[in-house]
Amino acid sequence: MAGPGFYRPGPEGLSLLVRVTPNAGRDSLEGIGIDGDGRCLLRVRVSAVPDKGKANAAVIALLAKALRVPRSAVTVASGETARSKTIAVAGNAVELARRLEALVSG
């Protein structure tokens, strides 16, 4: 199973490429976008400020709630201080991919 570009399944779960916009008016998943390098990614907006990990914590909470997994299953794998991040979501990759695709298609 191959992801539509913004996620990649693995033995531990999914890796998601996300672009985070902090200081937004609300927390939301904004759909799929393309970055300057032509990579497909999931656009995420959070109201938290990018200070001392607050925006990262908000992204983790938002994705955990949206994918119906515990917060402990969601971690920032890379890009801790960047807007573009790789997020790891532990769990059944097939089920997580289904949930994610339902979120971005609806």
Secondary structure, DSSP 8 states (H G I E B T S, - for coil): ---SSSEEEETTEEEEEEEEE-S-SS-EEEEEEE-TTS-EEEEEE-SS-SSTTHHHHHHHHHHHHHHT--GGGEEEEE-TTSSEEEEEEES-HHHHHHHHHHHHH-
